[in-house]
């Protein structure tokens, strides 16, 4: 079988690709593998289980809870909460694992299962591979070792999770948000209650949109993947800024008071300078991915902040941060990790920290974000090519070299094989959009010629 786990858990169309049987089996497999890995330390294991508001999350939650309890795991059901809340509660409650049911920014028919290890950390590839192997072994006939009697897990609701997570968010803020008017777009998702509560407790005047989830409307024309409504609301209400989350609220994008988008790179830039000023940007370093805008790199160099690049995916950003002890990292898409306060991207925390910088500095978000200039970036996907030979083709290497010489220090070229599809992504940045398009077009042709 092909690998079930992607870059962020197991996802698919709920009840088609991701069935109740699969969710149950994966949960039992996760319990067995984590126990064998030494995560459970001689006591009855405990799991924290949460979900976003998708209708399919109701039956998938039931399946996950049944699987865990049948494997001897006690379950704390925290209900509808953001992914970072489940990660936080897994850590602070001393649970042995956490499970989040969400497909993040995907459309409503999709759903996903994501596991967290003790401490609220994402699982390493090796552990995911073992869970998948154990799941497949038992799916094809090998019996589970099932506890009976008092050995089965117990299940209870943990409604305190909401207040405990919100209190954590407020406690780590460097200053209050009094005097700010903020529009929050909750994507009809997991943060529909959490985010407004946190921003209100922090002192902001808020206007909410996309905060009425009904199980079917998550990410539907709203949230971080659809910013038009947020831009309009910021202008309509004369707000200082707007904050947008995705369905599980692990990412954050923003809008300034003029309705202009502030992307993840710009948010990282603002937070990096704020954290350095407060003396909490360890090693004066920020971690971003290879897809971050060249303008971000140039801005950090100008400000004397070191940039470390990681592979695409917030898990790889996190690995780099944990390995070297860095405090801040993230992606252009709005996954921002503030490692002193979160073990994963946290959209609500990011939005609060961004607003706190506006309040503390007395400067507009537009002015703060102007520390970096987004250079034009062109991305072309070249399908039906042999992605495995990207780094081996002399013809392609020559084309890349020529493009880099043309762009000089004010441009950048990146060829990246897709991790899931038979295509190569061509990304070109330049000071001039027409030049970026022209160079990207020539490189796309070169990819087709060399790898087609």
C-alpha positions, -999 to +999 in steps of 0.1 A: +000+000+000+011+036-005+021+057+025-010+069+044+007+097+063+013+129+045+031+160+058+004+166+083-013+133+093-037+111+074-062+130+052-088+122+026-125+125+018-143+115+050-163+082+047-146+075+014-108+077+018-109+082+055-134+058+070-145+051+105-128+017+103-095+034+093-097+060+121-104+032+146-075+010+133-051+039+132-059+049+168-053+013+180-021+011+160-009+044+175-016+032+210+004+000+204+033+017+187+037+045+212+035+020+241+063+000+224+083+032+219+083+038+256+059+067+256+037+050+282+056+047+314+041+018+333+007+035+339-026+034+321-020+057+291-041+088+286-050+105+253-065+139+245-089+139+216-102+170+198-117+180+165-127+208+142-165+214+136-168+193+104-199+171+104-177+141+097-157+148+128-186+135+149-184+099+137-146+100+132-142+112+168-164+083+180-143+058+160-110+072+174-123+072+210-135+036+206-102+025+191-081+041+219-104+029+247-104-006+232-066-005+234-066+003+271-062+041+267-081+065+289-096+093+268-101+130+275-125+145+249-119+182+246-145+187+218-141+214+192-108+232+197-079+243+175-051+219+167-026+239+188-050+237+217-050+199+215-012+199+213-010+223+243-034+202+264-016+170+255+016+185+270+002+204+300-020+175+311+009+150+309-011+129+284+007+101+265-007+111+231-031+136+215-054+131+185-068+159+164-095+153+137-092+180+111-083+186+075-071+221+082-077+245+053-092+217+031-129+219+020-156+204+042-159+169+026-123+162+037-111+152+071-079+140+088-063+123+118-032+138+133-013+123+163+008+141+189+033+124+212+039+131+248+046+168+253+023+177+224+049+172+197+043+159+162+054+123+155+087+117+137+085+100+103+098+068+118+069+066+143+044+074+117+058+046+095+056+021+124+020+031+131+011+026+094+029-008+093+011-020+124-022-007+111-017-025+078-006-058+095-038-059+115-060-047+087-051-077+067-059-103+094-035-103+124-055-101+157-051-072+181-040-078+217-072-066+234-075-058+271-107-069+289-125-060+321-109-032+341-081-031+314-102-012+289-099+026+287-124+050+302-138+080+284-148+114+298-153+149+286-127+176+296-146+208+292-120+227+311-097+225+281-112+257+266-105+280+295-072+264+302-060+270+267-073+306+265-057+314+299-024+301+285-027+324+255-034+355+276-006+346+301+021+346+275+012+379+259+039+406+265+013+434+267-024+440+264-044+450+233-064+479+247-073+505+222-072+482+191-101+473+169-096+440+152-117+419+128-114+382+133-122+357+105-126+323+121-132+303+089-163+288+106-137+265+121-122+253+153-113+287+167-147+302+164-151+304+202-114+304+213-101+333+192-128+359+200-126+350+237-088+354+238-087+387+219-115+401+241-098+391+273-067+407+260-085+440+258-092+444+220-125+455+206-134+428+181-157+422+151-161+386+141-169+370+107-169+333+098-176+325+134-209+304+131-198+269+123-226+245+114-205+215+104-209+222+067-195+257+062-159+254+074-134+273+051-163+280+027-153+314+011-137+326+043-106+322+065-070+324+056-075+309+021-102+335+012-093+369+025-116+391+005-144+392+032-118+400+058-104+429+037-139+443+032-148+440+069-116+458+080-124+487+057-161+487+066-155+488+104-124+511+103-104+484+121-067+486+129-061+452+115-077+419+106-067+383+115-077+352+095-074+316+106-079+283+087-102+255+098-081+241+126-065+275+134-029+264+132-022+293+108-027+330+107-027+356+079-034+393+085-048+424+068-036+459+076-059+489+081-059+497+043-071+462+034-037+449+022-027+413+029+001+406+054+015+371+046+034+347+068+068+360+058+058+396+068+043+383+101+076+365+108+095+397+101+074+418+125+076+391+152+113+386+148+121+422+154+097+424+183+112+393+199+147+405+194+138+438+211+124+419+241+155+397+242+137+364+234+148+358+198+175+332+206+207+334+186+190+363+167+178+337+143+145+329+125+137+297+106+117+297+074+113+274+044+130+274+010+097+289-004+099+321+018+102+353-002+136+366-011+124+399+003+122+383+037+158+371+035+170+406+024+151+422+052+165+399+079+200+405+066+195+442+067+183+440+103+211+417+114+190+386+119+202+353+107+178+333+084+179+295+085+160+277+057+142+244+061+123+221+038+087+230+030+063+220+058+060+233+093+072+200+107+106+205+091+107+241+104+100+227+139+126+201+136+152+227+128+141+249+157+142+221+182+175+208+170+193+242+175+171+258+201+157+286+179+126+304+192+108+315+160+100+299+127+073+295+101+060+295+066+047+320+041+013+303+044+009+315+079+021+286+100+041+304+127+058+286+155+067+304+187+085+276+204+086+290+239+048+290+240+037+263+215+048+230+200+032+236+167+019+265+145-007+284+165-028+309+146-045+325+176-012+329+194+004+344+163-025+369+158-023+379+195+014+385+193+011+404+161-016+426+176+005+430+208+033+444+187+010+470+171-004+480+205+031+482+221+048+501+193+020+526+185+027+520+148+003+506+123+006+470+110+012+485+076+042+504+088+056+475+108+053+451+079+071+475+056+103+463+071+103+438+042+093+442+006+077+412-011+096+406-043+075+393-072+073+355-070+062+332-099+054+296-094+048+271-123+039+235-118+053+213-146+034+180-147+041+146-162+079+147-158+104+125-140+107+144-107+133+121-094+159+134-119+157+171-110+192+170-094+208+148-120+201+165-153+231+184-168+207+202-192+186+214-164+215+225-143+228+246-172+194+263-176+193+270-138+228+284-139+219+307-168+188+319-150+207+326-118+233+346-137+206+367-153+188+374-120+220+381-100+216+390-063+181+405-067+165+372-078+163+335-069+155+302-086+141+271-069+132+238-086+114+214-062+100+180-070+065+176-056+063+151-027+029+137-038+025+143-075+045+136-107+054+172-112+082+197-106+076+231-091+095+260-107+097+291-085+114+323-096+117+356-077+129+389-092+127+426-086+106+428-118+075+407-123+079+405-160+114+392-157+103+367-131+076+354-155+099+352-184+126+333-165+101+310-149+086+302-184+120+294-198+128+271-169+095+253-171+103+246-208+137+234-198+121+210-172+098+196-198+127+191-222+151+176-197+127+154-176+097+148-199 
